[in-house]
């Protein structure tokens, strides 16, 4: 059996659930002696398909070794690191059964580290002076919301991103009207209620016990349920500022809003009769809704880029953009997925050299511009080769909106 524990001590693996700027900065600052290899690998996360994972890993290591073989320099140290990881690709171990959608491996002469990522990356092996991190920037853009599925019989919560919908266990709060009344039933004792009775010229006294449920009583119970949700849900959000979107029919959502007044409650509503939806159907609806939100947002970004480009506040000039990114002047960067340009940037005069093939000492400049934009708190948007609405002319790798 593979000594998985020993290997993983040499290659610690972390989970990259959302963008961590401090971690990203640390990785970007790595400047090892000799080359740095970055391996991006699509992974399978469920069932028998996970058997493919060690094969993908083994093939990526082979590609990494091949990239080293084209270099005349002695890469004995990094070669030793890769050799130490190789046994991990030779069998079905628990490591491969517990993957996310992708795996990032960074290896250099000083060691290796890995990250499980929540998206399916394009298979890629890059040999550079720094880690090739720009695919990680996909986790900085796109919507991220908490969807609260409002149903009196079963309240549910989902963390929804462009990568999918993950149900969140709701703790410390009732998740149904029935459960809420066990927590707190304001109708426990008999209540005295006087109503006008004009026909008799006096008052009618009515006692309500557990055997009598009027519409008024029901609405009070529902209101109390929603009040308890208002109090308990914020503790269940992945982070305090996350936008909350309701999934319910319009009437239910409207009633909920009358009671609940969270600052981060979105005006958006996913209009569905959730009581008739099974979990897989609900997840599909949430993912479809998020795809539409992302599409609309993407088109808005494209339109703004075209508008500012016409006003001289943007650029499609590669060298200008690379230098502007280094200076922290890029507000928004558009990157064509898979684009690579090797070259170097002169720190003294800002001159950018781009080479048709990689020369010794070159960096991958698209990756560098994307990383520096993100570290300066700019936005980075990746454009698929199949995106017919792309604002980038054919053949152009990047476009930018500048800070002014």
C-alpha positions in Angstrom: 0.0 0.0 0.0 1.2 3.5 -0.8 2.6 5.4 2.1 0.0 8.1 1.6 0.5 9.8 5.0 4.2 10.2 4.4 3.7 11.7 0.9 1.0 14.1 2.1 3.3 15.4 4.8 5.6 16.4 2.0 2.7 17.8 0.0 0.2 19.4 2.3 -3.2 19.8 0.7 -5.6 22.6 1.6 -9.1 23.4 0.4 -9.6 26.7 -1.5 -13.3 27.4 -1.0 -13.3 31.1 -1.6 -10.7 33.7 -2.6 -8.2 34.3 0.2 -6.1 37.4 -0.7 -3.5 36.8 2.0 -2.9 33.2 0.9 -2.9 34.3 -2.7 -0.3 37.0 -1.9 1.9 34.4 -0.2 1.8 32.1 -3.2 2.4 34.9 -5.7 5.5 36.0 -3.7 7.1 32.6 -4.0 10.4 33.0 -6.0 12.2 29.7 -5.6 15.7 29.0 -6.9 15.2 27.3 -10.2 11.9 26.7 -12.0 8.5 26.5 -10.4 6.0 24.0 -11.8 2.3 24.6 -11.6 0.0 21.7 -12.4 -3.7 22.3 -12.8 -5.8 19.1 -12.9 -9.5 18.5 -13.3 -10.7 16.0 -10.6 -13.8 13.8 -10.1 -15.5 14.2 -6.7 -18.1 11.4 -6.6 -18.5 7.7 -7.0 -16.5 5.4 -9.3 -15.4 8.3 -11.4 -12.8 9.2 -8.7 -10.8 6.2 -10.0 -9.7 8.5 -12.8 -8.0 11.0 -10.4 -4.7 9.2 -9.8 -4.4 8.7 -13.6 -4.8 12.4 -14.2 -2.2 13.1 -11.5 0.2 10.6 -13.0 -0.1 12.1 -16.5 0.3 15.6 -15.2 3.6 14.6 -13.4 4.8 13.0 -16.7 4.1 16.3 -18.5 5.9 18.2 -15.8 9.0 16.0 -16.2 8.8 16.5 -19.9 8.8 20.3 -19.5 12.0 20.0 -17.4 13.7 17.8 -20.0 13.7 20.7 -22.5 15.8 22.8 -20.2 19.6 22.6 -20.2 19.8 23.6 -16.5 20.2 21.0 -13.7 16.9 20.5 -12.0 17.9 17.7 -9.7 16.1 19.2 -6.6 12.7 19.7 -8.2 13.1 16.3 -10.0 13.6 14.7 -6.5 10.4 16.4 -5.3 8.4 15.1 -8.3 9.8 11.6 -7.7 8.7 11.7 -4.1 5.1 12.5 -5.2 5.0 9.9 -8.0 3.8 6.9 -5.9 0.6 8.9 -5.1 -0.5 8.4 -8.7 -0.1 4.6 -8.6 -3.2 3.5 -6.7 -6.7 4.1 -5.4 -6.2 5.8 -2.0 -8.6 7.8 0.2 -6.9 11.0 -1.0 -8.3 10.5 -4.5 -11.8 9.8 -3.2 -12.0 13.1 -1.3 -11.3 15.6 -4.1 -13.2 18.7 -5.1 -13.6 19.6 -8.8 -10.0 20.5 -9.4 -6.5 20.2 -7.9 -3.7 22.7 -8.0 -0.2 21.5 -7.4 2.8 23.8 -6.9 6.2 22.2 -7.0 9.7 23.6 -6.8 13.1 22.7 -5.4 12.0 23.5 -1.9 8.9 21.2 -1.8 5.3 21.0 -2.9 1.8 22.1 -1.8 -1.6 21.4 -3.2 -5.1 23.0 -3.2 -8.5 21.5 -3.8 -10.4 24.1 -5.9 -14.2 24.4 -6.4 -14.1 24.6 -10.2 -13.0 22.4 -13.1 -9.7 23.8 -14.4 -8.4 23.3 -17.9 -5.5 20.7 -17.7 -2.3 22.8 -17.6 1.3 22.4 -16.7 3.3 25.6 -16.5 7.0 26.0 -15.9 7.8 29.5 -14.8 9.7 31.5 -12.2 6.6 31.8 -10.1 3.4 29.8 -9.5 0.8 30.1 -12.3 -2.1 31.3 -10.2 -4.4 33.2 -12.5 -7.0 30.4 -12.7 -7.6 30.9 -8.9 -8.9 34.3 -9.7 -12.1 32.7 -11.0 -13.1 32.5 -7.3 -13.0 36.3 -7.0 -15.7 37.1 -9.5 -19.3 36.0 -10.0 -22.2 36.1 -7.6 -22.2 34.4 -4.2 -25.4 34.3 -2.3 -27.2 32.4 0.5 -30.6 31.2 -0.8 -33.2 30.7 1.9 -35.9 28.3 0.8 -39.0 29.4 2.6 -41.4 26.6 3.3 -43.5 26.3 6.4 -42.9 22.5 6.4 -39.1 22.6 5.7 -36.9 25.6 5.7 -33.6 25.1 3.9 -30.5 27.1 3.2 -28.1 26.8 0.2 -24.7 28.5 -0.4 -25.0 29.2 -4.1 -22.1 30.2 -6.3 -21.2 29.9 -10.0 -19.8 26.5 -9.2 -23.0 25.0 -7.7 -25.4 24.9 -4.8 -24.3 23.4 -1.5 -26.9 22.8 1.2 -26.1 24.4 4.6 -27.2 22.8 7.8 -29.3 25.2 9.8 -28.6 25.0 13.5 -29.9 26.9 16.5 -33.2 27.8 14.9 -36.4 26.0 13.9 -36.7 24.8 10.3 -40.5 24.3 10.2 -43.6 26.0 11.7 -44.3 22.9 13.8 -40.7 22.9 15.2 -41.0 26.6 15.9 -44.1 26.1 18.0 -42.3 23.6 20.1 -39.6 26.2 20.7 -42.1 28.9 21.5 -45.9 28.6 21.4 -47.6 31.9 22.3 -51.0 30.2 22.1 -50.3 27.6 24.9 -52.6 29.0 27.4 -56.3 29.9 26.9 -56.6 33.5 25.8 -59.5 35.9 26.4 -60.6 37.6 23.2 -63.5 40.1 23.1 -65.1 40.9 19.8 -68.0 43.3 19.0 -71.4 41.6 18.7 -73.7 44.3 17.4 -76.7 42.0 17.1 -76.8 41.6 20.9 -75.6 45.1 21.7 -72.8 43.6 23.9 -69.6 41.7 23.6 -68.9 38.1 22.9 -66.3 36.3 24.9 -64.3 33.6 23.0 -61.7 31.3 24.5 -59.1 29.8 22.2 -57.4 26.6 23.2 -55.3 24.0 21.3 -58.4 22.6 19.7 -59.3 25.8 17.9 -57.1 27.2 15.2 -58.4 30.4 13.6 -56.7 32.1 10.6 -55.6 34.9 12.9 -53.9 32.4 15.2 -52.2 30.7 12.3 -50.8 34.0 11.0 -49.5 34.8 14.5 -47.7 31.5 14.6 -46.2 32.1 11.2 -45.1 35.5 12.2 -43.4 34.1 15.3 -41.7 31.4 13.2 -40.3 34.1 10.8 -39.1 36.2 13.8 -37.2 33.2 15.1 -35.7 32.7 11.6 -34.7 36.3 11.6 -32.8 35.9 14.9 -31.2 32.5 14.1 -30.2 32.6 10.4 -27.3 35.2 10.6 -25.4 32.7 12.7 -25.6 30.1 9.9 -24.3 32.3 7.0 -20.9 31.4 5.6 -19.9 35.0 6.3 -21.8 37.8 7.9 -22.1 40.1 4.8 -23.4 37.5 2.5 -26.5 38.5 0.5 -29.6 36.5 1.3 -32.0 35.6 -1.6 -35.5 34.1 -0.9 -36.7 31.1 -2.8 -40.5 30.8 -2.5 -43.7 31.8 -4.2 -44.3 35.6 -4.4 -47.0 35.6 -1.7 -44.8 33.7 0.8 -41.8 35.8 0.1 -43.9 39.0 0.5 -45.2 37.8 3.9 -41.6 36.9 5.0 -40.4 40.4 4.1 -43.1 42.0 6.2 -41.6 40.3 9.2 -37.9 40.1 8.5 -35.7 43.2 7.9 -32.1 42.0 7.4 -29.9 44.6 5.8 -28.5 42.0 3.4 -31.8 40.6 2.3 -31.8 41.0 -1.5 -34.9 42.3 -3.4 -34.4 39.4 -5.7 -36.8 36.4 -5.4 -36.5 33.0 -7.0 -40.2 32.5 -7.6 -40.9 28.8 -7.1 -43.5 26.6 -5.4 -40.9 24.8 -3.4 -43.2 22.4 -1.7 -43.5 20.5 -4.9 -39.8 20.3 -5.6 -37.5 17.4 -4.6 -33.9 18.3 -3.6 -32.2 17.5 -7.0 -34.9 19.6 -8.8 -34.4 22.5 -6.4 -30.6 22.5 -6.7 -31.0 22.5 -10.5 -33.4 25.5 -10.3 -30.9 27.4 -8.0 -28.0 26.7 -10.3 -30.0 27.8 -13.4 -30.9 31.0 -11.6 -27.3 31.7 -10.7 -26.1 31.1 -14.3 -28.6 33.7 -15.5 -27.4 36.2 -12.9 -23.8 35.6 -14.0 -24.7 36.0 -17.6 -26.4 39.4 -17.0 -23.6 40.6 -14.9 -21.0 39.6 -17.5 -22.8 41.4 -20.3 -23.0 44.5 -18.1 -19.2 44.4 -17.6 -18.6 43.9 -21.3 -20.8 46.9 -22.2 -19.0 49.1 -19.6 -15.6 48.0 -21.1 -16.7 49.0 -24.6 -18.0 52.3 -23.4 -14.9 53.3 -21.5 -12.6 52.0 -24.2 -14.3 54.5 -26.6 -13.7 57.2 -24.0 -10.0 56.4 -23.8 -10.3 55.0 -20.2 -9.5 51.4 -21.3 -7.0 49.6 -23.5 -6.4 46.5 -25.6 -2.7 47.2 -25.9 -0.9 44.2 -24.3 2.3 46.0 -23.2 0.5 49.0 -21.8 -1.8 46.8 -19.8 1.0 44.7 -18.4 2.8 47.8 -17.2 -0.4 49.4 -15.8 -1.1 46.2 -13.8 2.4 46.4 -12.3 1.7 50.0 -11.3 -1.7 49.1 -9.7 -3.6 51.1 -12.3 -5.9 48.4 -13.7 -9.4 48.5 -12.2 -10.8 45.6 -14.3 -8.9 43.1 -16.4 -10.5 40.9 -19.0 -8.5 37.7 -19.8 -9.1 35.2 -22.6 -9.1 31.8 -21.0 -5.9 29.8 -21.8 -4.0 32.8 -23.2 -0.3 32.8 -22.6 2.4 35.4 -23.5 6.0 35.0 -22.4 8.3 37.9 -21.9 9.6 40.3 -19.4 9.0 43.8 -17.9 11.8 46.2 -17.4 11.5 47.8 -13.9 13.6 50.8 -14.9 11.7 52.1 -17.9 8.5 50.0 -18.0 9.3 48.5 -21.3 7.6 45.2 -22.0 9.2 42.6 -24.2 7.0 39.8 -25.6 8.5 36.7 -27.2 6.9 34.2 -29.6 8.6 31.5 -27.6 9.8 31.5 -24.0 13.3 32.7 -23.5 15.4 32.1 -20.3 14.3 34.4 -17.6 10.9 35.1 -19.1 7.7 35.2 -17.2 4.2 34.3 -18.3 2.9 37.9 -18.6 -0.9 37.2 -18.8 -0.7 35.4 -15.5 1.5 38.2 -14.0 -0.9 40.9 -15.1 -3.9 39.0 -13.7 -2.3 38.4 -10.3 -1.0 41.9 -9.9 -4.5 43.3 -10.8 -6.1 41.1 -8.1 -3.5 42.0 -5.5 -4.2 45.7 -6.1 -7.9 44.9 -5.5 -8.9 45.1 -9.1 -11.4 42.7 -10.7 -10.3 39.9 -13.1 -12.9 38.4 -15.6 -12.1 35.4 -17.7 -13.6 35.1 -21.1 -14.4 31.7 -22.6 -13.2 31.1 -26.2 -16.8 30.2 -26.9 -18.3 33.5 -25.6 -19.8 35.1 -28.7 -20.4 38.3 -26.7 -16.7 38.7 -25.9 -15.5 42.3 -26.0 -11.9 41.2 -27.0 -11.0 41.1 -30.7 -9.9 37.8 -32.0 -6.3 37.1 -31.1 -6.1 39.6 -28.2 -5.2 38.1 -24.9 -6.3 40.8 -22.5 -8.2 44.1 -22.2 -8.4 46.5 -19.3 -10.3 49.4 -17.7 -8.0 51.8 -16.0 -8.2 53.6 -12.7 -8.5 57.4 -13.2 
